[in-house]
């Protein structure tokens, strides 16, 4: 989804304090080992374009999911309309972030919700080349099926690739119709090098 030049541009901006509203050191909160920064509004044009362009396609999927699970919530077709709902609820802080891990870095399993208004699908874009820029650091998803053990899904996207996954749950068809399957995501330990990713979350945060 991103060119090599676009990945390098996003990484180069990591040291620019004017682009970000908040920095989180993961070990301070027992989130893992590494660091991430939340962008401030207005977002860089590249990020804003990606976020706005992908959302309408994902909204169709999200609405199908919620209908299958008999959840009344339906998401608007345009991203600006979702953000308007967030702002009415007091969620007006940008949630797009860049994450940086060095050797030994990892991210514990978690979900990115940030408030009562949330969108159930999000995107991670890899900004480094695995095997060249870093080793280890696989993207990990766990799937909790009702009345069963958790299932692990391990992915290693290439530089510029996008991973589209659920924010907190998705429907799965069983013998008695669709059931709600809870998901969490994280990053396994980086063995060598540096790993950067861009996380695109479509709803805004309370703080």
N, C-alpha and C positions, 0 to 999 in steps of 0.2 A: 504493500500500500504506500509506503514511503520510499523515496529514492535514497541512495547513499548520501547525497548532498543534503537532503532534508534531515536525515538522521544526525549528521554531523552538525548542522545548524542548531538543532534542538539541544544537543549535548553542549555545544559551545556556549549556549545561553545559561547554563546551570550556575555560573558564577555571577550572573547579573542580579543584584539584589532588588532592582526596581521592577523585575518581572513577577516577583512572588510576594504573597501575603503572609506566609507562615512556613517555617521549617520545623520538621519533626525528626529528632534523633531517636531511632527505634528502641535502642536498649534502655533508654530512660523510662519508657512505658512498657517494657517487656514485650514489644511487638516483634522483636527479632534483633538483627544487627545490620545497621545501614542507616540511610538517611533519605528523607523525601521532602519535596517542596511543593506547596500548593501555589499555583498561579493566581495572580490577582486579575481582576477585570480592569481594562479590556484585555482579552486574551490575544496572544500573537495571531496574526491573520491565518497562518497555516493551520493552527489548532482550531480556530473558530470555524474555518471552512470544513475541516474533517468532521468536527462534531455536528455541525448543522447538516452536512450532506448525508452522513450515515444514519442519523436519527430517524427520518421518515420510514426507511426500510425496516428498521428494528421495531418501530412502533406497531407495524402490522403484525409482526411476530408476537410482541408483548400482548397485544389485544387478543390474539388467538389463544395464547396461553391462559390469560385470565378468564376468557370465556369457557375454556375447557375445564377450568377449576371452579367454575361458578362464582367467580369474584366479580362484583359489579363494576369495579374501577375500569375505565377505558382511557387510554392515553391519546392526547390530541395529535393530529397529523404533523404539526410543525413544532420544532424544538423550542422556538420562542414562546409558544403557548404553554409548554410544560414549565419553562422558567418562570412565566408569569404566575402559574399556580404555586410554585415554590416561594416566590416573593410575597405573595398574599399570606403564606404560612410563616413568614419571617425567615425563610431560607434564601439568603441572598449572597452567600459567599461561594466563590468559584471552587470547584472540586477537582478540576483537571490538575494532575500532578506529574512530576518527574521523580523517579526513584533511582537511587544510586547505591550499589553494593560493591565492596571490595572483597578481597580474599577473606573467607570466614563468614561473610554476610549471608543473611537469610531473612525470610519474612514468615511469621507464624500464620497459621490458617485463620482467616477472618472473612467478614463481609463489609461492604462499603455502603452504608445506609444514610447516615447524616441527618435524618429527620423523618417526619411522618409522610412527607411527599417523597417518593423515590421511583426510579425507573428500574425495571427488573433485569436489564441487560447492560453490560458495559464492555469496554474495549481496552486491550493493552497492546501497545506497539513496541516491538523490540528495536533498540537503537544501537546495539552492538552485535557482532557476529560471533556466535558460539563456536568454541574450538579454536578461534583465532584471537579474539579479544578477551575471552574468559573461558573457564571450564567449570562444570557443575552448573548451579543456578537454574535448574529446570523449573518450569512453571507447573505447579501442582494444584489439582482440583480434587476435592473429596465430595462424594455423593452419598447422602444418607437416605437409603430406601427404608420406608416404614417396616418395622419388624424384621430388619435384616442388618448385617454388618456394613460398615462404610466401604465404598469402592473408591480407589484412588485412580486418577487419570493424570499422567505425566506427559508434558509437551515440551519441546525445545524449538521454539520458533526461530527463524533466521532473521538477520538484520533487515528491517523494513517490513517484516511480516506483522499482521494483526491477529490477535486472538480475541474472538467474540464469545462471551460467556455470561452466565447468569449472575446477577448481583447477589441474590439470596435463595431463590427457589425456582423450579421449573416443573411443568407437568410431565408425568410419565404414565403411559397407559398400562393398566393392569387387568386382571380378570373381571373386575367390577367397575370398569371405567377408569378415568384419570385420577391419579393421586398426586399429592404435592411432595416433591423431592427436594430436600434442602441441600444447598451447596455451599462450600467454603473454598477459598483459594489462598495460595501462598507461594513462596519460592524456596526451593531447596538450597542447601549451602553452596555458595560459590567457592570453588577450590583455588582458582588462580585468576588474576586479572581483575577487570572492572566490568560491571554489568549495569547498563542504564535502560530504563523503560519509560514510556509515556503512558500514563493511565488516563483514559477518558471516561468519566462518569457523567451522566447526562442530567442528573438533578443537582441542585445547589445545596449548600449546607447551612445549618444554623450558625455555626461559628468555625 
